[in-house]
Amino acid sequence: MPVAPLPCTDVSSSKLDAAARDRLIVALDFPSAASALQVVDRLEGRVSWFKVGLELYLAAGPSIVDTLRNRGFQIFVDLKLHDIPNTVAGAVHSLAAHGASLLTVHASGGRPMLLAAVEAAAHNPDGPGILAVTVLTSMDSEQLAQTGVPGAIGPQVQRLAELAASAGVAGMVCSPLEVAQLRSTLGNEPLLVVPGIRPTGASADDQSRIATPSSAISDGASHLVVGRPIAQAPDPAAAAAAILHQIEESLSA
């Protein structure tokens, strides 16, 4: 379940710091384990979560998940699985053995596939929470229409989120622009894991639907996924600290 925003009274700075760290996931989008671990070393003691995406997973294999888990981090494995139900279930079983805390599948894979992923995770004592990806944050309405889904992105995100919720997933991945609506319609229980986070003044890079850390948390995001603004910063630890400070301010408000 998402962590409820903390009240602004009678909350110590240490509790706020711990709550903020639980909300920030740093994306390790690197071509090798060595380059990823260099950033991990610089963020040691600063963050609690890392994301292993397709690029790093294909380069380093599941051993990178093992390495990070052994160092005490929570791991979000973002492979966006999308296949027939049996294949996805098998992949979830395989990944569960390596201790991933969260794992993504595409909501557009359909309800049988989502159910297969959820059931496979439930059969493992330490199985990952399944997150359903709605519409990629790199897409705008024109790109979505090219895939055969006309109209605004928001309604499509809503449809896929409701489909995923009916299959019992732990939460959804959406852009920050859809967080408030999903939190309003789905309630407080689902995790809403949000990429497309850019501090004020940062480059949007290849993201189309973005927001600041403060606004995403205020709208109800449970976790923020931040990659290049931290990992490619001259001082990753300072960049992470600045984002954590923004998260703390939103939580205390």
N, C-alpha and C positions, 0 to 999 in steps of 0.2 A: 504494500500500500504506500502511496506517496506520503512524505513527511508533511504534516500540517504546518502552515506558517506559524512561527513562534510569536507570542505576544511581545510587545515592546517593553513590558514591565517585568521586573524580577527575573530577568534572563541575563546570565553572566556572559561576558565576552567569550569565555571558553566554550560555552554551550552554543553560542551563535557560530563560532568558528567551526565547531564539529558539525553543526547542521549544514553550514555552507559547503563544507568539504564533501558531505554526503550527496550534495546536489550537483557537483561539477564532475563531468567525465571528460578527460583529455583524450582526444583522438590521436592514436599513433599511426598516422598514415605515412608509412615509410617503406622503402623497398627492401629493407633487411632488418634482421633482429638487432644487429650491431648499432645501426643508426637510431632505431627506436629506443634501445636501452640507454643510449647517451642522453636522450631527453628524460627518460625515466630517472636516471641518476641525478639529473639537475632538479627534478621535482620531488625527490625523496623527502618525505616529511611534510610536503605541501599539499598533496592531493591523495585521495583515497581510491579513485576509480580511473581506469584506462579503457579505451576502446581499441579492440583489435578488429580492423576491417579486412576486406577481401585482399587488398594489396599485400599487407603484412602477413596475413594468414597463409597465402599462397607461397610467399617467399620463405617464411620461417616454419610453417607447419604448426601443429597443435602444441609443440614444445614451447612456443612463446607464451601460450596461455599458462602452461605449467610453471614457467619461470616467473611470470608476474604473480601468480597465485602464491608460489613459494616465498615471495618477497612480501606477502601480506596485503596485496591489492585486490580490490573487487574488479572483475573483468566483464566488460560488455563486448560480446562477440557479435559483430555486425556483418553477417554473411548474406542477409536478405534471401533466405532460402525460398525457392519457388519451383516446385516439381510435383510429381504425383505424390499422393499421401504416403505411400509406403516408403518411398525414397526419402522424403522429408523426415518421417519418423525415424528411419535408420540413422540419418545425419544427426538428429537430436540426441539419440542414444550415444552416438560416438562422441559428440561434444560434451555431453554430461560427464563423461569419465574424466574430463580435464578440468572440471570445476568452474566453468563459466557461470556467472551470476545471472546474466541476461543474454538472450539470443534472439536475433530478428528473423522473421519470415515475412513474405509479402502478403498483405491482406488480400490482394487480387488473386492469390492462388485458390481462393474459394473456401467455403466452410468445411468440406471434408478434409482438406489439407490442413487447415487451422486446427481442427479437432485432433488430427493425427499428431501434430506437433505438441499440442497441450497434453495429450494422453501419454506420449512418449516421455515428456519431461516429468510427468507425475509418477511414472514407473521407476524413476531414479531418485534415491533418497535425497541427493543434493542436486537434482535436476534444475536447469536454468529456468528463470521466468521467461515466458515467450512474449515477445513484443511484435506487434503487427505493424509493418510499414504501410502507411496510407498512400500519400503522393509525395514523391521525392522533392526535397526542398530546392533542387536545381531546376525544377519544372515551373513554367508559367502556364497560363490558360491556353495560349496558342500551341505550346508543345503538347499539352494534354489533349487538345482537340485532334492533333495529328495521330494520336493513338486510338481515335474513335470515340473519345469521351468529350462531347461538346459542352460549352457552358463554363461557369465559374468553377474554380478549384474547390472552394469551400464545401459545396454540396457533395462532391465526390469524396472528399475526406470524411465527411459525416457518414455517408453510406458505408464506406469501408470500415470505419471505426465501429459502427453499430454491428456490422457483420462479424467483425473480430470479437467484439464484446460478447456476442451471442455464442461464440465458440469457447469462451472462458479464458481468453488470454490474460496475461498479467497487465498488459497495457499496450499503448500504441506509440508509434513514432510519427510525429507531424511537424509541420513548420510552426514557428512561433505565432504566425498569423491566425492559426486555427485553434490555439490552446484555449482561449477564453470560451469559445463556442463548445468545444468538446467537454471542457470541465463543467459547463452549465448543463449540458444534456446527459452526460454520462456519470456525473457525480464525482465524489472525492476518491473513490476506490481505485480506478485504473491509474497506473503509471502513465504519465505523458512525458516521453523522452524527446527532447527537442534539439535538433541540430539547426544550422542556419543562424547561430548566435554570433553577433559581431559587436564588439565594443564601439562606442561612438567614435567615428572617424576612421574606423578600420575598413579595409577594402572588402567588398562583397565577394570577390573572387568569382567562382562559378555558381554561387548561390543566388536564387531569384527571390526567395521569400525569407527575409531576415528580420531580426529585431535585436535590441540590446539585452544583456543579461537581466537587468532590472525589470524591464517590461515583461519578459517571458516569465520570470518568477512571480511577478505581481499578477499575471493572468492565470496562473495555476500550474505552470510546468513543475513536474516532480524532479526532473534531471535536465541539465543543459550539457550538450555535447559541443565541445570547442576544440578545434584542431589547429589550423594554421595561425590564428592570432596568438596562440601560446607556443606551439611547437616550433614555429619559424621566427619567433621573436628573438632579438639579440640576447635578452635575458628571460628565458621561459619562466623562471621562478617569480620574477617581478610581474610578468604579464599575468600569471595565474593568480598572484596575490591581489592584483588590481580587480580581476573579475570576481574573486571570492569576496572582496570588500563590497562590490556592488550587490552580490547575492545577500550578504549579511544585512545591508541596508534595507533591501526589500523584505527580508524576513522580519526584521525588527519593526518595520512599519505596519 
